[in-house]
């Protein structure tokens, strides 16, 4: 099956990596003055991604990728009949945390992203224009 549960797990992990490492790249780019990390499309997609996860978490809607993976595995949980690859990726993707723990992690991370956006829009722009 070309579109199996492990494929969905990999896509899910890529999404999680984009959100986490995207933020790390943006912060690093700010500190090292990399111009490419100021790309509006990159930042907008990243902001929307963490916004989607945060909103979904707060209104208690299950992750569509987790639901799809569980459906493809023919189990009621994402862990039903998972491969070793899926087990490793699930550990890296926060699957297995309690809802409360996940909500705290996601909300804290989203707050950090919002603070970074505010830093970019207010202080960084002001500093960059003053240094010219």
SULQUIGI-V919160 format. One record per residue. SS is DSSP state (alpha for helix, beta for strand, coil for the rest). PHI is phi in whole degrees, -180 to 180 (none if undefined). NEAR is the number of other ideal C-beta (glycine too) atoms within 10 Angstrom. Layout:
SS|PHI|NEAR + SS|PHI|NEAR
This chain:
coil|none|7 + coil|-69|4 + coil|-116|9 + coil|-98|13 + alpha|-63|22 + alpha|-67|17 + alpha|-62|13 + alpha|-63|22 + alpha|-62|27 + alpha|-65|14 + alpha|-61|14 + alpha|-60|23 + alpha|-65|19 + alpha|-65|12 + alpha|-61|16 + alpha|-61|18 + alpha|-63|13 + alpha|-60|16 + alpha|-65|18 + alpha|-73|15 + alpha|-74|12 + alpha|-61|19 + alpha|-65|19 + alpha|-60|9 + alpha|-66|16 + alpha|-64|22 + alpha|-64|15 + alpha|-61|12 + alpha|-62|17 + alpha|-63|16 + alpha|-68|9 + alpha|-97|8 + coil|58|10 + coil|-78|13 + coil|-73|7 + alpha|-65|8 + alpha|-77|19 + alpha|-88|16 + coil|-56|14 + alpha|-61|7 + alpha|-66|7 + alpha|-59|16 + alpha|-67|17 + alpha|-66|10 + alpha|-64|12 + alpha|-63|22 + alpha|-63|18 + alpha|-66|10 + alpha|-63|17 + alpha|-71|21 + alpha|-64|13 + alpha|-62|14 + alpha|-63|19 + alpha|-65|18 + alpha|-61|12 + alpha|-59|14 + alpha|-67|19 + alpha|-72|12 + coil|-96|7 + coil|59|8 + coil|-99|10 + coil|-64|12 + coil|-63|20 + alpha|-61|12 + alpha|-71|17 + alpha|-65|17 + alpha|-64|13 + alpha|-63|17 + alpha|-61|27 + alpha|-61|20 + alpha|-62|13 + alpha|-68|17 + coil|-84|21 + coil|59|9 + coil|-129|14 + coil|-86|9 + coil|-131|12 + coil|-62|26 + coil|-84|15 + coil|-70|12 + coil|65|10 + coil|-80|21 + coil|-83|13 + alpha|-59|8 + alpha|-60|12 + alpha|-63|23 + alpha|-61|13 + alpha|-65|13 + alpha|-67|20 + alpha|-64|19 + alpha|-63|10 + alpha|-79|12 + coil|-104|22 + coil|71|14 + coil|-71|22 + coil|113|12 + coil|-72|13 + coil|-70|8 + alpha|-58|10 + alpha|-65|8 + alpha|-62|11 + alpha|-63|16 + alpha|-62|15 + alpha|-65|13 + alpha|-62|13 + alpha|-65|20 + alpha|-66|14 + alpha|-63|9 + alpha|-65|16 + alpha|-62|20 + alpha|-63|12 + alpha|-64|13 + alpha|-64|21 + alpha|-62|14 + alpha|-62|10 + alpha|-67|18 + alpha|-63|14 + alpha|-61|11 + alpha|-57|14 + alpha|-66|17 + alpha|-71|10 + alpha|-102|10 + alpha|-80|11 + alpha|-65|15 + alpha|-62|12 + alpha|-64|10 + alpha|-66|10 + alpha|-64|12 + alpha|-73|8 + alpha|-73|7 + coil|-85|6 + coil|-85|4
